[in-house]
Amino acid sequence: METFEGTGVKNLKRRGGIYYWRQKIGGVQYSESLQTGDRNEAVKRMTEKVSAVKSGEGSKEKKMTKQQQDTSAGWVDYWPQLKVLDCTIRDGGLMNDHRFSDEFVFGIHKALIAAGVDYMEIGYKADKKLFSPEEYGLWKSCDEDDLNRFFDGVEKGIKLSVMADVGRTNESDLVPREKSLIDLVRVACYIHQIPAALDMVKDAKDKGYETSVNLMAISTVPEFELNKGLELIGKSETDMVYLVDSFGSLYFEQVDDLLRRYIAAMGKGKQVGIHAHNNQQMAYVNTIFAAIHGATMLDSTIDGLGRGAGNCPTELLLGFLRNPKFHQRPAIEAVEKWTLPLRETIDWGYSIPYMITGQMNEHPRAAMKLRESADKNQFIRFYDEMTGQ
């Protein structure tokens, strides 16, 4: 487990196995990833960057830094292109097999409309042959008949999205867009599933939907595989690609490095989004950092309700964005009325076990299992088991 630390070489730092260069030269603060985990190579790259800056060849870096400073200062205003996608029901459903009461879903739906949120992710588009309706709530499959019955006589009032996992979705269940209440289909995949994901994107695009590729567990993907995967996604028909911190293990320096690659690979016409988990209490800061540095689709959930440690809280994010179309009060009211009572039966949010798995860049399933047991607060035993002490 690596944390942010010095290396004995001035201005060279390491976080998450990757080296970063931080140095102030001529009144300009430089901070960027060296994109390597090899110490000798990092020293070499840092030396080259310092030499380039001092010789005047680093003027591009200075300009970028100045732009970043101006961008940060610009947040006394707001950026209208930023959109919020609330996935309370979809991500939160992972904590109760998507068995929310109708009143709860309607309550969240009403709150998000009043709050001015752009998208509501209502659930998964999962194959019922794999996920039986007897075991899971209707938000696991988002069957069109179920959606039509649920929203019968109710003004939709907000764009609806669903998540379709590669290998867990039957494409024939996705009807043409004009026959559906769904607007956006987000295809979730791992790096080795990108070809299959892009086939699903094409199918959804041909049927008239907005589409996204959500590349999961990105913190475990080797650099060369990620670059090739982003190249394929960038050439595809998808409207968006999401930087997904599945394990809640990323720090903002890593988000910075990854976001630059995502934006460069997508080029013009495609949006980049972020979906962050809160294992290390970084979901909010990573989301706003990504927003400042080019992401335009921002995921969040009411009260941070989501798998394990949860997500960036919607009410917190709306307060930061400053766009007058967003209203924080309805989101706060939803916390008081809907998610606060839910905490009596569902355990989610930051806790020590989730912190441990996040720092170890591990899936939180072990922490979730612990939190569901009678020994949920046996933190030291869990720490020792996870670290092998």
C-alpha positions, 0 to 999 in steps of 0.5 A, a space after each residue: 500500500 503506497 501513500 503520498 510520500 517524498 523520495 529523497 529527491 527534491 520536488 519528486 513525489 509518489 502517489 499510488 505508485 506513480 511519480 509526480 513533479 512539483 516545483 516552483 520556477 520563476 514564480 510559476 508552480 508546476 505540478 504534473 504526473 511523470 507517468 511512470 512508476 520507475 524511480 530512475 525514469 522519473 528522475 530523468 523526466 523531471 530533470 528534462 522538464 526542469 531544463 526545458 522550463 529554465 531554457 524557455 522551452 517550457 512556456 507551454 507549461 507556464 501557459 497551461 498553469 496560468 490557464 488552470 489558475 484562471 479557471 480556478 478563479 472563474 468559479 465565482 461564476 458558473 459553467 453552463 455546460 456542466 451536467 449532473 447525473 444523479 444515480 441514487 436509485 441505480 448505485 444505491 440499489 446495490 445495497 438493497 437489491 434495488 428493492 426501494 419502495 415506490 414512495 422512496 423512488 417517487 420522492 427522489 424523482 420529485 426532489 431531483 426535478 425540483 433541484 434542477 438535476 439533468 439526469 436521473 439514473 433509474 437503475 440497470 437494464 439487466 437480463 431477467 434470466 440472470 437477475 430474477 425479479 423474485 430476488 431483485 426489485 424492478 429497478 434492476 431490469 427497468 423493464 419498459 412495461 414496469 417503467 410505463 406502469 410506474 410513471 403512468 400519469 406522472 410527468 417525467 420531468 427529467 432525463 432518465 438513464 439506465 446502466 447496461 453491464 456487458 455480459 449482463 444485458 440482453 440487447 433485445 430488451 432495449 426497445 427503440 427510443 421512441 417507445 421508451 421513457 429512457 434517454 441515456 444508456 450507459 454501457 459499463 465494462 472492464 478494459 477487456 470488454 471494450 469491443 463488446 461494449 462498443 457493439 452495445 453502444 452501436 445498438 443503442 445509438 441505432 435505436 436512438 439513445 444517448 450513449 456512454 461508456 463507463 470504463 470500470 476499475 480504471 485504477 487497476 488498468 496498465 497504462 498501455 492497455 488504457 491508452 489503446 482502450 481510450 483510442 477505441 472508445 474515442 473512435 466509436 459512436 458513443 456520446 460520452 466516456 466516464 472516468 470511473 473510480 470503482 474502488 475509491 482509490 484515486 487521488 486528485 493527481 491521478 484524476 488529473 493524469 487520467 482526465 488529460 488522457 481521456 479528454 485527448 482521446 475523445 477529441 471534439 464532440 464527446 463528453 467526459 464524465 466522472 463517477 467517484 466512490 468515497 472510500 477515502 473521502 475523495 469522491 467530492 474533491 475528485 468530482 469538482 477537480 474533474 469539473 474544473 479540469 474538463 469533465 462535463 458530466 458529473 455523477 452524484 447521489 443523494 446523501 452519497 447513497 451508493 455501493 459501500 462507501 457511497 458516492 459524491 453527495 448531490 446536495 454537496 455538489 449542487 452547492 458548489 456548482 453555483 449554476 442558478 438552475 440548480 437548487 440545493 434545498 430539495 436535495 437536502 430535503 430528500 436527505 431528511 425525508 428519505 435517506 436519513 430514515 433509510 440509514 436505519 436499515 442500510 449501511 453505506 458511506 465512509 468507514 474504516 473498512 472502506 478506507 482500507 480497501 480504497 487505499 489498497 486499491 481493492 474491490 470493497 466486497 470484503 469491507 461490505 461483507 464485514 459491514 453486513 456482519 455482527 463484527 462490523 466494527 472489528 477494524 483492527 482485525 480487518 486491517 490485519 487480515 487485509 494487510 497480512 499482518 
